[in-house]
Amino acid sequence: MDNTIYKKFKEKYETQKEELLSKIENPSLSSSNLELTIDKALTLSESLEKIWVDGDLKQRQKLQNLVFPSGLGYDKSNDQVRTPKVNAIFGSIPILSKEISNIKKGEPIPVNQFSDCVTQGGFEPPTLRAEI
């Protein structure tokens, strides 16, 4: 790679890096906006079927892009529609519904349901545990 191409791309990526760092340091989404967004998503999720059935093509495309941000794919060999990613809000609904159903049945909530939020081992040096 010659020096001019390197400098051109370096400047471009340095500018992008600075913009991203600025966005990280000064997020535009405050906690009150986040709560409003979550409330709106939950309200919307209650009527997904109605919006889909009653909506025109443009509304259906918007809804599909909202729920499946990476789009949908079709696997002809298996005759299945697949998606690599589901919007986090909508992807959590089945999990939460199952937990709520279990609570209504009187079953306990699993203690480790939030274990994936904890950092995995190896982040800090391990400590020896005393045997009791």
C-alpha positions in Angstrom: 0.0 0.0 0.0 1.5 3.3 -0.9 1.8 6.3 1.4 -1.0 8.4 -0.2 -3.6 5.7 0.0 -2.5 5.0 3.6 -2.9 8.7 4.6 -6.2 9.0 2.9 -7.8 6.0 4.7 -6.1 6.9 8.0 -7.6 10.3 8.0 -11.0 8.9 7.1 -11.0 6.3 9.8 -9.5 8.6 12.4 -12.5 11.0 11.8 -14.9 8.1 12.1 -13.2 6.9 15.3 -13.5 10.4 16.8 -17.2 10.6 15.9 -17.9 7.2 17.5 -16.0 8.1 20.6 -17.9 11.3 20.9 -21.2 9.4 20.6 -20.1 7.0 23.3 -19.0 9.8 25.7 -22.2 11.8 25.0 -25.1 9.4 24.4 -28.2 11.0 23.0 -30.4 8.4 24.7 -31.2 9.4 28.3 -32.7 7.0 30.8 -36.1 8.7 30.5 -36.0 8.3 26.7 -35.0 4.7 27.2 -38.0 4.1 29.5 -40.3 5.8 26.9 -38.8 3.7 24.1 -39.2 0.5 26.1 -42.9 1.4 26.9 -43.5 2.1 23.3 -42.0 -1.2 22.2 -44.0 -3.1 24.7 -47.2 -1.4 23.6 -46.3 -2.1 20.0 -45.6 -5.7 20.7 -49.1 -6.2 22.1 -50.5 -5.5 18.7 -48.0 -6.9 16.2 -50.5 -9.2 14.6 -53.1 -6.5 14.2 -50.6 -4.1 12.7 -49.4 -6.9 10.3 -52.9 -7.9 9.2 -54.3 -4.4 8.9 -51.1 -2.7 7.5 -50.3 -2.0 3.9 -47.0 -3.2 2.3 -45.0 -0.2 3.6 -46.2 -0.7 7.2 -45.5 -4.4 7.0 -41.9 -3.7 5.7 -41.4 -1.2 8.6 -42.6 -3.7 11.1 -40.5 -6.5 9.6 -37.4 -4.3 9.7 -38.1 -3.4 13.3 -38.5 -6.9 14.6 -35.9 -8.4 12.3 -33.2 -5.7 11.8 -30.9 -8.0 9.8 -33.7 -9.1 7.5 -35.0 -12.5 6.7 -33.5 -15.3 4.7 -35.0 -18.3 3.0 -33.4 -21.7 3.1 -34.7 -23.5 0.1 -33.3 -26.9 1.0 -35.2 -27.0 4.3 -38.1 -24.8 3.1 -37.6 -22.5 6.2 -37.5 -18.8 6.7 -34.5 -17.8 9.0 -33.2 -14.7 10.5 -29.7 -14.1 12.0 -30.9 -11.5 14.5 -34.2 -10.5 16.3 -34.6 -7.1 17.9 -33.6 -7.5 21.6 -36.9 -6.2 22.9 -39.0 -8.6 20.8 -36.5 -11.5 21.4 -37.0 -11.2 25.1 -40.8 -11.5 25.0 -40.9 -15.3 24.7 -38.4 -15.7 27.6 -40.3 -13.3 29.8 -43.7 -14.8 28.9 -42.4 -18.2 30.0 -41.1 -16.9 33.3 -44.4 -15.1 34.0 -46.2 -18.3 33.2 -44.0 -20.2 35.6 -44.6 -17.6 38.3 -48.3 -17.8 37.8 -48.1 -21.6 38.2 -46.3 -21.0 41.5 -42.9 -22.3 40.3 -39.8 -20.5 41.6 -37.7 -18.2 39.4 -34.4 -19.8 38.5 -31.5 -18.2 40.5 -29.2 -18.2 37.5 -31.5 -16.5 35.0 -29.3 -13.5 34.9 -26.0 -15.4 35.0 -25.1 -14.4 31.5 -24.8 -10.8 32.7 -21.8 -11.7 34.9 -18.4 -11.5 33.4 -16.8 -14.8 32.6 -13.8 -16.2 34.4 -10.5 -14.9 33.2 -11.3 -11.2 33.4 -9.6 -10.9 36.8 -6.9 -13.2 38.2 -8.4 -16.1 39.9 -8.2 -16.3 43.7 -7.7 -19.4 45.8 -10.7 -20.5 47.8 -10.4 -21.8 51.3 -11.7 -25.3 51.8 -14.2 -25.4 54.8 
